[in-house]
Each structure stands twice: as C-alpha cells, then as structure tokens.
C-alpha cells in the first residue's frame, strides 16, 4: 500500500472505524516485535488515524455549537 493510498484509505473512514483501527495500531506497537521499518509505518498510520478522529470530533463539535446557536 502506498502512502497516498493509505492516506486516502484513512480519509474515507468513519469515526468509529478510524478509532478502532487506531486502537489496533497502538496494540501492535505496544506488543513490540515489529521491525523498525514496520514500527515507523505503524506510527505514521496511527498519526493519520488520530488526525482523522480529531477531524470527526472537530466537525461534531462545530455541529453542536451551531445547533446551540440556532436554539
């Protein structure tokens, strides 16, 4: 999987899917046993997944703020 394909993959994920994938990445990193290259790839994917989760949460926060303003 290329970096571009990986990024596109992450950008298409729902919040729940990104969160679950991030949990799996953290679990893999915590278990150890991966090569340095594999660990770096996992770290980079984890960063992308965390960013995706934050994007979803920021959007949800903005929607809630907008709904409060309308009331």
Helices and strands as residue ranges (DSSP letters): H 3-11, H 15-31, H 36-70
